[in-house]
């Protein structure tokens, strides 16, 4: 049963049917209650919303789409109109439930047929109408709505047997085509409806444990993934550590597995490179941070377009690159069915316009945006699309409870998230003066010596750019430790806090915050401190 319980707000009739199918069908069956997806009814049509009250599937008998009607169903053949009479005796006009069910199974099959594993075959496809409150006429409602497609009140006592009878009927009316035993469609069905239930993400163990354990997503995050399968556009909001990037990448992979071409992008270069590595085995996903995306799609490297070194540099990155991407869309695009954006709080308006131009159907394309306003680095950023109706993530997966408590003192924003990680090591606050070089070397010696931490697991974060950091003047005092702005093996990474947003490290040493204004210091302390999964050390004056 997907979900495992009836969906919130389900009617009494829907719950009754849910329970009858759950208890009456064996493990060969899968039932989706409130099935919803985004796809095309036909290859030449734009993306649209698909929905069916109940989908009943069996790898041996095929797919059934069932429309639920609450009340007594009536049909006027002369006017081709349908009505439902409720318990109060009032009759209300309604859509043709048989056509709804027929269109639903056709749209669902079109969605499954977009799967990368699809071959020219299909199982038996069928549809029916559930009338749990009333009896259907023996002669049926209309030529396209015969009585054998109706599961009415008389059949509710043994609904599983009625489902099997309906499947047998469609095995004769619309038998399997092609190499149905290959069961490729079952894999597509699982990818569409089961994959959110099986999602996994990384959670850091205590610092003394070198391994990372795979743990199930929280019920809330599974609900988010399930929700995203049911809506075309959604904004997702969460504080640092709530798994926004993990969900963004997982959702991009899910969309790709369903046959969509996906554009996955973000604000920070290092996070973009991380996404690109993670999506290396998913060719249907193009993953890059925004500026690299502009160079790639607009072919700016081949045209030898370079950023100016003058005051026009900001204009180049904020506007000119977006304009180049927009113009390239008219020549080389559009080519994407879905857009997934992480760090959306830092995107400016020209970027959104350029990204939309690469969508095949900008008005109806799938679009998911993940953001945290408290990590906004740009005062000129555009409003996040859909922020007013955003889903909210409230579980901190990244930081230990000790780090989480420290961050709630830095910014009240972190109190919105509940931390479920181990308590971990206390946050260490160390004096930077009188000699910053010796202070940092002392911390590194303690971590790598008695602590047994590998230098590759340590990141020193600075409020400045690495090339402008004070640490460039202390190379000799830091020996035998070497700080590097690259990823040299055996060296301690030195990164700017702004550039490391979206990333994480087992140990973070936070530095050079004291020279910032109060607001900026609080912002960078929150962003930088929340990068630590196991231990946070703060060096301050």
N, C-alpha and C positions, 0 to 999 in steps of 0.2 A: 504494500500500500504506500503510495506516494501522495501526500506526506503520510507519516505514520499515524496521524490522527486527523479527523475531519478539519478542514480549514476553518479558522475563526469566522464566526458569523454565519456558519452553514445553517440551512433551514432544517427543520425537524425531518422532512422527507429525505434530504440529502444525507443526514446522519444515519437514518434507518437503512438506506441503500448501502452506504459505506460499511456499516456493521455487518450487513448480510453478505456482502462480497468478501469482507475480511475473514469471516468465520466459515464461509461456505466453499470458497475456492482453495485449491491446493497450491503448493509452491511453484507450480509450472506457470502460474498466472501472475501478471503485474497489472495493478489498477492505479491509474492516476486520477485523482479527484481534483477538479478545477484545472485541467490541463490548459496551459497557455504557452504561446511561443511567438516569435517574430519570424516571418518568412514570406514566401511568395506562393500564391495559389497556382500560378503558372509561371514558367520561366520568363515570359515576356512582360510580366506584371511587376510593379514596384513592391517593395517590402510592405507588409501589412501585419496586423495583429490577428492571430489565430487562437481560438478558444473552443473547448469542448467540456461539457459538464463532467463526463466520465469517459476515460479511454480504458478499454479492457484489452489486454494484449497477451498472446500466448505464442511462443515460437513455433508451435505445431499447427495452430488454427488461424493465426493472423491477428488483425486489428479490428476492433469495434469502436465506433464513436457513438455515445449515447447522450441524447438531450433529455434533460429532466423537465417535466411539466408539473407544476403544482396546482391542483384543482382539476375540475372536469373540462376536458378539451372538447371543443366544438368546431365544426367546419361547415361553411356555406359554399357548396360546390359551384353554385351559380355565380357567386361573386368572388370565388377563390379567396375567401377571407376566413380567418381563424380567430377563435376567442377562447378565453378561459373563464370558467365560473368558479368563484371562490366559495368558502363556507358561508359567507354572508349573502349569497345568492346573486351578487352583482356579476355581470358579465363584462369582461374587458378584452379589447382587441389585442392580439398577440401575433408574433411572426410564425410562419409555418415551421413547426419543430422538425418535421421530416426533412425539409430542405436544409434547415440548419445543420442537422446531423450529417446529411449527405455531403454538404459543402465542408463540414468540419473534417471528415475523414479524408476528403480529397486534398484539403489544404495541409493536413498533417502528413499525408503521404508525399506531397510536393516538398515539404520541409525535409523529410527523411531522405528523399531522393537527391538532395543537395550534398549529402555526406560524401567525403572523399572516397569512401569504400564502395560507393554505390555501383551496382552492375545492372544490366538490363533484365531485371526480374522484380517480382513483387509477391507478397503473400496474399491471401484472401483478405479483401477489404470489405467491411460492412458497417451498417449503421442501424440505429433503432431509437425508439422513444420510450422513456420511462413515464408511466402514469400511476404512481403509487396511491393516489387518492380516489381513482375512479376506474370504471370499466370501459374498455374500448368496444365499439360495435363489431359484431361478427363479420359484417361485410366490409369492414375497414372504413377509413375516412375518405379516401380518394384513390384514384388509380396508382398514384405514386406513394400512397400511404396505406398499404394493405394491413390486415389485422396481424399477419405474422411478423410485422416489424414493431408491434406494440407489446411492451412488457407492462401490463396493467396490474390493478389491485389483486386480481385473481392469481397472479404469478408471484406476488411478493413473498408468499410463504415458502417458496422454493426458488428464489431468484437465481442461484447458481445453475440449477437445471435449465431454467429459461435462457440464461446466457449461453450455455452449451448448445441448446437447440438453435438459438439465433446464429451462433458460429457455424453450425452444420448447414444451416440454410444458405449462408453466404459462401460457404465452401462450394455449394452447387451453383449459386447465382453468379459469383465472381471468383472463380477458382484461381489458385496461384498461377503465376506466369513465369516462365523461365526457370532458372536454377534456384528455386526457393530454398532447397536444403542448405544452400551456402550461408543462410541466416545473416547476411551482411546487414539487413534491415534491423535485426535485433540489436546489433552493436550500435547502430545509429540511434535507435530508440533509447538505449541506455545512456548514450552520450547526451541526448536531449533532456531526459528527465531524471536519470539516476546520478549523473556526474556531480551535481551540487551536494548530494548526500555523502559522497565519498571524498570530498575535498580534504586536503591535508596541508598543514603549514608548519614551519619550523618555530620551535620555542626553545630558548636557551636554557640549559640546565644550570645548576649552581656553578660558580666559577671553577671549583676544583674538578669538575667533570669536563673532560675534553670533548665529549660527544654532544651532538644535538639529537633530541628525540623528536620523532614524528608524532604529532598528537592531532586528534580530530578538531576541526573547527568548532567553535562554540555554537550552540543552537541558534544564537542570534545571527552569526555569520552565515550559517547554512541557510537561514531564512532569507538573508540578503541575496545570496546567490540564487535561491529559488525565486525570489521576487524579481531579480534582474532577468530571469528567463521568461517572465510574464509581462514585462514592459519594454517598450522600445527605447525610452529615454529616461535616465535617472541620474540625479546627483547623490553622491554618498559622502557624508561628512564624518570625520573622526579625529580625535586628538592623536598626538604622536604615539606610535606603538600599537594602534588598534588594527593594523593589518591592511591598510588601504592599498599599499603597493602589491602585497600578496594577492589580494582580491582582484585588483586591476589586471595583473598578469594571468591569473587563473581564468578570469572571465574572457580575456582575449583568446586564450587557448581553447576555451569552450566554444566560442563563436567560430573559430577556425575549424574545429572538429565538426561543426555543423555546415561547413561549406562556404562560409563567408570569408571575404578578404578584409583583413582588419588592420587599421592604423593605430598603433600604440605609441604614445608620446608623453613627454614630461618636460619639466623646466630645467633640471640639472643635468649637466653633461655626464657625471659619474654614474648617476642613477640610470641615465639612458643607455650607457654602455653595459650596465648590469642587466637591464631588460633585454638588450640585444643578445647578450650571451645566453640568457635564459630561454630566449625564443629561437635559438639557432636551429633547433630541430623542428620548428613549426614554420615552414616557408610561407604559409598564408598570412602570417603576421609580420608586418614591417614595424620594427621597434627601434626608435631613435629619439634622442632629445630634440627639441624643436629646431634649433639652429642647424644641427647636423641633418635633420630631415629636409630642411630647405636646400642645403647643398646637394643632397642626394637626388631628390625629386626634380629640382630645377637644373641639375647637372652643372652646378656652378664651378666645381673643380675643373671640369673639362674646359670651361670657359675662362678659367684662371681668375675668377672673381675673388678678391681678398678684402678683408676688413681694413678700413683706414686706421691709421695710428693717430689721427687728429681728434679734435673735438666732435667730429661727425661720427665717431665710433658707436656711440649709443644710438644715434638715429639709424645707423646701418643695421644693428642687431634688432632694434625694436620695430622698424618700419620697412626698410629697404629689403631685407631678407624675406619678410612676409609678402611684400609686393612681388618679388621674384617667384615665390611659391605660388601666388595667386595667378600670375601670368602663365606659369608652366602648366597649371591645371587646364587652361584652355587649349594647350597644345598637346600635352601628354596624358591628361586625365579626362574625366574622373575615373577612379579605378577601385575605390574601397566601398564596402557595404556597411562597415561599422567603424566607429571612432571611440577609442578608450584613452582618456587623458588622466594622468596622475599629476599632483601638484598644481591643480587647475587654478588655485588662488593667485598664482603669479603670472598668468597669461594676460597679455594686453589685447585690446580689441582687434587690431589688424591680424593677430595670429588666429583668432577664431574664424575670421572671414576667410583666410587662406586655407585653413583646415577644412572648412565646410565645402569649399570649392572642389576638393578631391573626393567628396562623397558622391556616389552614383545618384542618390536621391536625397539631397540635403534636407528636405522637409520631413522625410519619413525614415531616414537611415537610423540605424541603431547608434546610440551615443550614451556612454557612461562616463561621468566625470567624478573624480575623487579629490577632496580638498580638505584643508584645515586652515581656516582664516587666521588662527593664532600663529601660523608659520608664514604669514604673508611677508615677503621681503620687499615688495614693490608697492609704493603708494599709488602708482598710476595703473595698477592692474584693473582689468575689466571685471564687472560682476560675474560670478560663476553662474553659468546657465542652469536654471532649475534649483538654485540654492535655497529658495524659499520653501521648497517642498522636498528637501533632502532627507534621505534615510540617514540615521545616526548610528555609528558604531560606538559602543560604550565599554569594550573590554580591551585592556592594555595587555597585549601578548608579548611585547618585546622586553620590557624592563623588569628587573627584580622589584620586589616590594620596597626594598630600601631605596632604590633609585626613584621609584614612583612617589614615595613619601617626600623625598627631597624636592622633586619637581613640583609637587603641589604647593610647597612653600615658595617656590620661585614664581609660579603663576597659578592663579585660581583655575585657569582653564583646564588644567590636568585633573582637577577633581571630578570632571564629568566622566572620566573613565575609571572602571574598576579593574584593579590589577589582580591576576590569579596566579602569577608566577611564584617561585620560591622566594623567601625573604631575602636571601643573598647576603653579600658582604656590605657593611655600612659604607656610605659615601664618605670619602676621605677629602678633607679640606686642608690644604697645605699652604704655608707661607711662601710667597715667591721671592721676597727680599730677605737678606741684602744681596744675594748673588743668584739670579734666575737660573744660570747654567747649572750650578751645583744643586739647586733645588730640584730641577727636572731630572738630573742624573741620579740623585738620591731616590727619587720615586721609581725610576726605571730599574735601578739596581734592586730595590725591594721587590718589585713585581716579578722580575725575571730570576732573582736569586731565591729567596725564601718562598716567594709565591709560585715559582715554577711556571710562570706564564711565558709563552713563546712570543718573541718580539713581533712576529707577524700578526699576532692577535691584538696588538696595541696600536691605537691611533692617537696622535696628539692633534687636537683641534685648536685652531687659533681664530680669534675674531677678525684677524686681518688676512690678506692673501699671503700664502706661504713665502713669496718673494719679498714681502714687506714685513715679515714677522721678525721679532727680536731674536728668534732662534737661529737665524742665519749668522749671527755674530758670536755664537757660543759653540761652534763646531768642535773646537779643541777641548773645551771643558766637558763636553758630553761624551767624549771617548771613554770606553770602546763602543758607545752607541752612536749610530748614524741616523739622522733624520733625513727623509727623502720625500719629495713631492710626487715621486713615481711609486711603482710597486716592486722595488728591488728586494729580492729574497734576503732575509737576515737583517733587514733594516726596519726601523720604526717609521710608520707612515706619518707624514705631516700634511694636514689638510686644512683648508679654510672651512669654517663652520657652514657658511652659506653654500659652498660647493659640495659639502658632504650631506646636505639635507636629503632625506629619503633613503640613506644608507644606514648601516649599523656596524658595530664592532664589539668584540667581547669586552675589551677594556678601552675606555676613553679618558684621556687626560685633557681637561678643559683649561685653556690659557688665554691671556691677553683680553679679558673682558673689562678690566677696570678702567681703561681709557675711553670706553664708550659712554654715551649718554644713558640715563636711567632706563628709558624705554627700550633703546637698542640693546643694552646689556641684558635686560630681562628677556627679550625676544631671543637673543643668541644663546643665552644660558638654557632656555627651554629647548631650542632646536638642538644645540650641541649635546646637552646632557641626556636628552632622550635617545641619542644614538647608541648609548651603552647598553648592552644586554646583560653583562655580568658585574662590572665594577665601574664606578665613576670616581675620578680623582679631579678635584678642582684646585688649581694653583692660582692664588690671588694675593694682591698686595695686603 
